[in-house]
């Protein structure tokens, strides 16, 4: 299957822009456009995001980021890639913690190494392709200086994150026998191979759709389900897409207009323009998402088919004397609750 997948992937680099556009329309733009919805929840007191109830702050940071990128494109791009690594890695870690309970400890350093795969590997293996979107956005041509800066950045980020991750692995709170720890490590290995064997735009587009945006939507859907006292996750996600349209439609319009001024073919221009939009909006998006509290439980035991399946699987493990200790959050009858701190401590 792996060899067959490599053969298929080898003939699809030309489809990278399409993959990105599909991810943009289906989940990518929607997941960020829900920030207005998160701010509404903050205004009502659920998330207590002080200072973020006024959307003007959000737009102001976007404008400020654009101005910095205009004058210092390379510096801002490397800063954006660093923030992207932190944001993606933290999202994966928080999602795992929320699904399996905060007692299944996953150190922050593991999140950083996961996120570094997303930006460091393309920077090391494909510095020209990594800079291509930002060249069209800034008209700052690729040269040896840019290439060396991107490569050094990639190596530095990957080596630094690896060292910090190894040091963090000595934390006594890590329960290596926990299934979620094994699953998180396995998923990280798959993520590493994904970015090694696929071209950058294709790899990041697929990851953005299949992993990051999906987890973000599922996380917010759980809050919405709790708020409206229902258990239909599909309807909740679809409703979130509708909610996202208030901010999504203007965002789509900005991307379309921006793509008109880029000098690539129309699919690549749309993809590059959307990357530019993420470049200027990731910082306020990250700060706002950091206000969402980590929840210790995602749902009651009987809320979904997934929960029932996990509960049956846990029961089966108990029959084989595989002790999961007191970490089985699905066996608890306690109501869903949220911790007081965000995932950025």
N, C-alpha and C positions, 0 to 999 in steps of 0.2 A: 504493500500500500504506500509505503514511504517513497519507493522508487517511482511508482506510478504518479504520485503527487508531484514529485520533482519534475517529471516529464511534462505534466500538465502545466505547472507553474512556469516552466521554461518558455512556453509559447504565449504567455499572457502579459508580458511587460507592457505591451502596447495598450493593454486594457486598464492600466493603472489609474488613468484619469477617470475612467468610467466607474471603477471600483470606489474611488474617492467621492465622486458625485452621488452615487447611489447611497453611500454611507452618510453623506451630508444631508440628503433629502429625507432618508428614512429615519435616522436616529440622531445624526451628528448635530445638526442645527437645532433640532427639537430639544435635545438635552440641555444645551446652553440657554435656549430661549425660555426655559422654565425658571430662570433666575428671577424674572419679574414675579412669578408665582411664589417663589421662595421668599421674596421680599414681602409679599402680601401676608404670608404666614408669619414672617417676622414682625410685621406691623400689628398683627393680632396677638402676638406674645408667645407663639409656640416655640420659636427659635431664639427670641430675644437678641436679635442681631442689631445691637445699638449702633446708630450712625448709618445704617444701611436701609432704613425705611424710605429714604429719599433717593429716587433713581438718578438724580442729577450727579451724585457721587460716582455712580457706575459709568455714566457717559463721560464724565470729566476725566476719569482714569483712562478710558479708551482714547480720548483725544490726546491726552498727555503722552501715552505710549506711542501713538502714531507720529507725533512730533519728534520724539526721541529717535524713532526708527528712521524718520526722514533724514535726520542729520547724522546719525551714527548707526547705519544699518547692520554692520557686522556685530558690533557690541550688543545691540538690542536683540539680534537674532540668537546669539549665544545665550543671552539671559533668558530669552523665551524658551529655548530648548531645555535649559536647566529647570525652569519652572514647570515645563511640561513633564519632565522626568519625575519631579516631586509630586505633581498633581496626579499623574496616572498611577504612580506607585502607591500613594496614600489611598487613592480610591479603591484599588485592589485589596489593600490590607484592611481597610474599614469594612468593605463588603464581606470579607471572610469573617471578621470579628462579629459583625452583626448577624451573620447566618448561623454561627456556631457558638456564640456567647463570648463575652469578654474574658472568661476564665481560660479559654484556649488562646494563650498569649502568643502574639506574633510581633516581634520587635519592629520598630520603625525603620531600622537599618535594612531589614529585608524588603521593605517597601521601596527604599531608595535604590537597591540593586535591581529590583524588578523594573522600576521606572527608567533606570539608566540604560537597560537593554533597548528601550524604545527609541532613544535618540543617539546613544553613544555608538551602537553598532552600525547604523546607517552612516554616521559621521566618519567612522573609521574605514568602512568598506566602500562607501560611495560618496566621497566628499563633493564631487561635481554635481551629482544628482541631488544631494542634500541642499546645495546652495541654489539650484536652479529656480525653485519657486521664489526665493528671496531676491534673485537677480531680476526677475520680471517685475517684482513688486517695487524694487528700489532703483533699478537700472544700474546697479553697482556690479560691474563685470567680474567674473571669476578670474583669479590669477593665482600665482604660487603663494602669495601671502595669505589670501583667503583660504586656499586649500590647506596650507600648513596650520592655520589657526583652527580650522574645523577639525582636522585630524588630531591635533594636540588636545583640543577640547574633548573630543571623543575618548581618547586614551586616558586623559586625566579624570574624567567623570567616571569611566568604567573602573579604573584602578582604585580611585578614591572610594567609590561606593562598595567595591569588593572588600577592601580592607575594613571599612566601617562595618560591613555586614558580617565579616568573620569575627570581628571583635564582639559585635552584638550577639553572636551565636553562643557565647559563653554565659549568657544571662540564665540564671537558675530558674527563672519563671517559665522558660520554654519546656514544654512537655513533648519530648520527641516521639513518644508513643501515641500522641494524639493524632487521629485521622486527619484533622484539618491542617496540622503541620506538614504531614506527608503530602497532602493534596496541594498545599500552597507551594511546596518545593517542586513537585511534579509539574504544576502549572507554570512555574517560573522557567523550568527547563524547556517546556514546549514554547514558551514565549521567546527564549533565547534562540532556539532553532528556527522559529518563524522569521525572525529578523535577520538571521544569517543567510537563509536560503531564498529570501524574496526581495525584489527591488523595493527601495524605500517607500515610494508613494503607495504601491500596492500593499506592502506590509503594514504601514501606519494606517492606511484607510481601512483595511480589514480589522485591525486591532481596535481602531477607534469605534467602528460599528459593532463588532461582535463582542467586545469586552467592555471598554470604558463607558460608552454611551448607554449600552444596555444595562449595565450595573447601576448607573446613575438613575435611569428611568425606573428600574425596579425598586431602588431604594426610596425614591420619592413616592412611588405608588403605594408602598407600605405605609408611609405617613398618611397618605390620602385615604387609604382603606381604613386606617384607625380613626381618622377624623370623621368619616362618614359611616362608620360602623358597617362595613361590608367586606366580603372576602373574595370578590371576583377580581383577580389581579389583571386579567385581560381587559376588562372594561375600564379598570383604573388607569392602565397604561394608555389606552386609546383616549380616555378623557384628558390625560396629561398632554397628549399631542394637540388636542383642541385648545387647551389652556395655553400651550406654547405659541399658538398662532399670533397672539397679541404682540409678541416681540419677534416671533419668527418671520412674519411677512415683511416687516421693514428690514430685517437682517438679510433675507433673500434678495430684496431689492438692492441693498447696498452691494452685495456680492455680484449681482448681475451687472450693475453699473460699473463697478470697479473692474470687472473682467473685460469690459469693452476697451479699456485703455492699456491692456497688457498685450504684448506682442507675440503671443503663442496661438496655436489653434484653439478653437472655441471650447473644446472639452478641457484642455490643459489650462486655459485662461480662467475658466470657472473654478477648477480645482485650486489654482494658485491664488485666486482672489479670495476663496474661502479660507485658505491657509493664512492669508493676510488678515482676514477678519478675526480668526482665532488668535493671531499674534497680538492684536490690539485689545482683545476681550478676555484672554485667559487670566490675566492678573486680577481684574475685579471679580471674574467668575470664581477663581480660586479662593479669594478672600471671603466671598459670600458663602461658598460651599463649606468653608471651614467653620461657619456658624451653625451648621446642621449638627445636632448632637448625635453621638454614637448610641445606638439602641442596643440593649443587651439581648433582646429577643426580637425576632422578626414577626412572630405571629403565635397565636394559640395553637395547641397541638392539632386541632381538627379544622384549621382554617383552609388548608389546601391539600391537593394530592401530593405535592412535594413533601410537606410535613408528615403526612401519613406514611409515605414511602420510607423516609428517614427513620421514623419511629419504629416501623416494622423491621428495618435493617438493624437498628440498635438492639431490638429485642432478640433478633437472630444471633447477633454477636454475643449477647449475654448467655445464650444457650450453649455456646462453645467456650464459655468461661473466658471470653475476651472482655476484660473489665474496662469500661470507659470511665470509671470513677464517678465523680459528681459533676462531670462536665456536660452531661446530656441535658441541654437546655430545653429540649422538646418534652422531657418528662416532667417538667415543672408546671405547676398550675398557677404560677404567679402571673399577674397581668403584665402586658407589654410595658416596658419602661425605658426611659432614656437617661443616659448619664448626663451630668451637668456640664461636661467639657466637650469641646469639639475634637476632631481628629488632628487638629494642629495645636499641640499643647505648648 
